[in-house]
Amino acid sequence: MEATALRKLNCQICGHAFAPQNGAIGDNVRPSLAEFIKSHRTNWDPQQFICFADLGAFRRDYVKRALEDEIGELTSLDQEVIESLREHELLTENIEKQFERKLTFGEHLSDKIAEFGGSWRFILLFGGVLVVWIIINGIVLATRAFDPFPFILLNLILSCLAALQAPVIMMSQNRSEARDRLRAENDYKVNLKAELEIRHLHEKIDHLLRKQYNRLFEIQQIQIELLEEISQRKRGSPRSQPLSPGNSSA
């Protein structure tokens, strides 16, 4: 029994000899921590002994790297959000300016004519011209009227004006429909982009939370292992024994 207590094991990291209660076998180390140690020590052997001092040092490095990886993931997530917002700004172009750049001079002119023909200014001006025309040809120039009653020339002018104004208004309406179609397509693209970005952000947040919970769980388990090692050390430390009566008399 005394030989078992005096037997010591060499640490495969530092090479020093330790009592069995002051270390652990590689198989008892957590798999993730063992992979971390193996990445730094290629000669790592899970069947060999490792002292608690070296194991604690590797634990600290492992936890430090886990926290640094977490901060790095947050930084990359922020960068992806910035890039996404930048792309979103490119989608929200001004459709009016983009549509007007493609219009010809005739199309601009027809839009102006249609806009003027559908205003109160045109109605008042047109009504005033009719009243003046009728007064001149019906009262002032009753004997020498150039367009006597029933105002055939006026009817001809009105018919020509209506015949010209109708296709102009129809062309303007067609362009208005094309403008509305472009605006609807742009709104659809923006809404689809926003929906995809929100879904992408939800997936990123869920992935980040899962990894964060896993890391916190690993760190908590490492803390539990440290507490168990501390309690094991306390149980393995030699305790002071009470003196026998023979020793006290000596």
CORCORGI-V123905 format. One record per helix or strand of 3 or more residues. SS is the DSSP state (helix for helix, strand for strand). FROM is the first residue (numbers start at 1). TO is the last residue. If there is no record, write none. Layout:
ss | from | to
SS | FROM | TO
SS | FROM | TO
This chain:
ss | from | to
helix | 2 | 6
strand | 8 | 10
strand | 17 | 19
helix | 20 | 22
strand | 23 | 25
helix | 26 | 28
helix | 31 | 40
strand | 49 | 51
helix | 52 | 91
helix | 95 | 100
helix | 105 | 117
helix | 120 | 140
helix | 152 | 236
helix | 245 | 249
